[in-house]
């Protein structure tokens, strides 16, 4: 990682010069990639997400957008509290630390904010994790078994051992490939001093996500025995290793 910063009158771009020696504002505009024939896919949802073919390889461009009731008032605007406090710069630097630690997360390429008075808008580009399904998709396809549950527990434990807190640990933010599992979407995540309280709360959030998505359709006791207990056992074994 060779972090570089480019500033102008409207905002700034933070990028990895090893991934690309030059990143400009067009990189954060999906239409730019469409015109280049390099927009591979685009999806809406809470934050606009595009898969783009960049000089640094195939990447994911994500626009930050608020969720919940506040979205109706603020949309994609965030209160300005300084460049280092922007959602995109904070996540870029956390992902850089995750990569430095050798943990399986998205690799940051570039981040950008544009300031408008008291507010700013933001975007983040990370390398795409190819041929992946979310844990939620695996659950829907009947592929979430004890082995995958154990791999998920071990994955979460590795991040927790490093003091990395995920603000929204759920089944949509665990990616499964044929070779590895990854955690994604570290917006609002941060490094924390290890403590049982936040670690258990993180696990409980994942537990609620799995239940909401129907993991206990065959009954909560069956879910606990076949999925949740193996997940916790692997978590505890990995965290204590």
ChimeraX attribute file (.defattr): number of C-alpha atoms within 10 A of each C-alpha:
attribute: neighborCount
match mode: 1-to-1
recipient: residues
	/A:1	15
	/A:2	11
	/A:3	15
	/A:4	15
	/A:5	14
	/A:6	13
	/A:7	11
	/A:8	8
	/A:9	7
	/A:10	11
	/A:11	17
	/A:12	20
	/A:13	23
	/A:14	23
	/A:15	27
	/A:16	22
	/A:17	17
	/A:18	13
	/A:19	18
	/A:20	15
	/A:21	12
	/A:22	13
	/A:23	24
	/A:24	13
	/A:25	14
	/A:26	10
	/A:27	19
	/A:28	24
	/A:29	13
	/A:30	20
	/A:31	13
	/A:32	15
	/A:33	19
	/A:34	14
	/A:35	9
	/A:36	11
	/A:37	11
	/A:38	16
	/A:39	19
	/A:40	14
	/A:41	12
	/A:42	14
	/A:43	11
	/A:44	10
	/A:45	8
	/A:46	15
	/A:47	17
	/A:48	15
	/A:49	20
	/A:50	22
	/A:51	22
	/A:52	27
	/A:53	19
	/A:54	17
	/A:55	12
	/A:56	17
	/A:57	14
	/A:58	18
	/A:59	24
	/A:60	24
	/A:61	26
	/A:62	24
	/A:63	21
	/A:64	22
	/A:65	18
	/A:66	16
	/A:67	14
	/A:68	8
	/A:69	9
	/A:70	9
	/A:71	13
	/A:72	10
	/A:73	9
	/A:74	14
	/A:75	17
	/A:76	18
	/A:77	19
	/A:78	19
	/A:79	15
	/A:80	15
	/A:81	11
	/A:82	9
	/A:83	16
	/A:84	10
	/A:85	12
	/A:86	21
	/A:87	23
	/A:88	28
	/A:89	24
	/A:90	19
	/A:91	21
	/A:92	28
	/A:93	17
	/A:94	20
	/A:95	26
	/A:96	21
	/A:97	17
	/A:98	20
	/A:99	16
	/A:100	11
	/A:101	11
	/A:102	9
	/A:103	16
	/A:104	19
	/A:105	22
	/A:106	23
	/A:107	22
	/A:108	27
	/A:109	27
	/A:110	28
	/A:111	30
	/A:112	29
	/A:113	24
	/A:114	18
	/A:115	19
	/A:116	14
	/A:117	9
	/A:118	10
	/A:119	14
	/A:120	21
	/A:121	22
	/A:122	24
	/A:123	24
	/A:124	27
	/A:125	26
	/A:126	22
	/A:127	22
	/A:128	18
	/A:129	19
	/A:130	11
	/A:131	9
	/A:132	17
	/A:133	17
	/A:134	20
	/A:135	23
	/A:136	23
	/A:137	18
	/A:138	17
	/A:139	16
	/A:140	13
	/A:141	9
	/A:142	10
	/A:143	13
	/A:144	17
	/A:145	16
	/A:146	17
	/A:147	15
	/A:148	18
	/A:149	22
	/A:150	19
	/A:151	18
	/A:152	25
	/A:153	24
	/A:154	22
	/A:155	23
	/A:156	28
	/A:157	24
	/A:158	18
	/A:159	20
	/A:160	24
	/A:161	17
	/A:162	16
	/A:163	16
	/A:164	22
	/A:165	22
	/A:166	23
	/A:167	14
	/A:168	18
	/A:169	24
	/A:170	22
	/A:171	24
	/A:172	20
	/A:173	19
	/A:174	23
	/A:175	24
	/A:176	23
	/A:177	13
	/A:178	8
	/A:179	6
	/A:180	12
	/A:181	22
	/A:182	19
	/A:183	23
	/A:184	21
	/A:185	18
	/A:186	23
	/A:187	19
	/A:188	15
	/A:189	18
	/A:190	16
	/A:191	15
	/A:192	12
	/A:193	12
	/A:194	14
	/A:195	11
	/A:196	10
	/A:197	8
	/A:198	15
	/A:199	18
	/A:200	11
	/A:201	12
	/A:202	19
	/A:203	19
	/A:204	14
	/A:205	15
	/A:206	20
	/A:207	16
	/A:208	15
	/A:209	18
	/A:210	21
	/A:211	14
	/A:212	12
	/A:213	15
	/A:214	15
	/A:215	23
	/A:216	15
	/A:217	11
	/A:218	9
	/A:219	10
	/A:220	13
	/A:221	11
	/A:222	13
	/A:223	19
	/A:224	15
	/A:225	12
	/A:226	16
	/A:227	21
	/A:228	21
	/A:229	16
	/A:230	21
	/A:231	25
	/A:232	20
	/A:233	15
	/A:234	21
	/A:235	24
	/A:236	14
	/A:237	12
	/A:238	17
	/A:239	18
	/A:240	10
	/A:241	9
